[in-house]
Amino acid sequence: MKHLIVKILVNGLALMITANVISGIYADGFIAVFLAALVLGIINAIIRPLVLVLTLPLNVATLGLLTFVINGFMLKLTSIAVSGFEVSGFWAATLGALVLSVVSTVLNWLIVD
């Protein structure tokens, strides 16, 4: 349980860093970011695998580049579900998902593992 809470906090920190780096992503505060990290984790666990399976032929045809768009869509869904966290536009969502992946991976590597 402690490991899960630490991962959510680390992902919240990664989301806050992403919101500060990408101009189209806004967060009102740490509570909004923490809720967004929690909702994004749930969305990535439930909805993302279904979308990846449904778009598999197109994802193969684009050599996996569609995955970035799908990750951006998951980030946009999170902004719809959480008030105080906003993602404006396709490019902000896609670039934000890319930055979030990199920052989250580095932070998880440094803090959790």
N, C-alpha and C positions, 0 to 999 in steps of 0.2 A: 504494500500500500504506500509506504514511504517513497519507494522508487517511482511509482506512478505520479505522485504529487510533485516530486522533483522534476520529472520529465515535463509535466504540464507547466510548471513555473519556468523551466528553461525554454520551452516553446513559446510561452508568453513573452519572455525577454527577447527571443528571436523575432517575434511579431512586432514588438515595440521598436526594435532596431530597424526592421523593415519599414515600419510606418514613418520613421524619421528619415530614412534614406530615399524612399520612393515618394514622389510628389503627389501621386494620386491616391495614396492610402492615408487615412486619418484615423487617429484613436484619441478618445477623450481623456483617458487615464488608464491606470493600471488595472482597475476593476473591469473596464471594458475590454482591455487586452487579455486579461485572464479568462473572461467569459468567452471571448473570441477564440482563444487557444483551446479551450475545452470543447466548444462547438465544432471547431475545425477538426479536432481529433475524432469526434463522433462522426462527422461528415466523411472524413477520410476513411474511417473504418467501415461505414455502411454503404454510402452512395458511390464513392470513387471506384471500388472494385466492380460494381455493376456497370458504370459508365465505361470503364476500361474494357470490359468484356464485350459490351455492345459496339464499341468503336474499334475493336481489334483489327478488322481488315483495313480500315482507313489508317489506323496507327502504324500498321506494318507498311502500308504504301508510302507513308510520310517518314519512314525510317525512325519512328518514335517521337518525332517532333510534336505530334498531336498531344502527347502527354503533358507538355508545357501548357498548352491551351486548356486541357482538362484540369490541371492543377490551379490555373487561374480561375476557372469556373468554380471550383470548390472554394476558393478564397472569396469570390464574389457572392456565392451562396451564404458564406459565413457572415458577410457584411449585411446581407438581407435579414438574417436571423438575429443579429446582435445589434442593439441600438448603442450608439457611441463608437461604433467601428464602421468605417465607410471606405469602400473601394469604388473609385469612380473611373469607369472606362475599361475597355478590353485590354489595352496595352499596360495600364497600371496593374491590372489583375495578373496578367501573364508575367510581366517583369517582376512584380511583387512576389509571385509564387516562386520564381527562379531565385530571387535574393533570399526569400524565406527558407528555401531548401538548403542553400549554401550556409547561411548563418546558423540555422538550426543544427545542421550536421556538425559544424565546427564547435558550437556550444555544447552539444551532447557529447562530442568526443572529449572536450576539455573538462566538463563538469561531471557528467553522469558516469562515463566509463572509467 
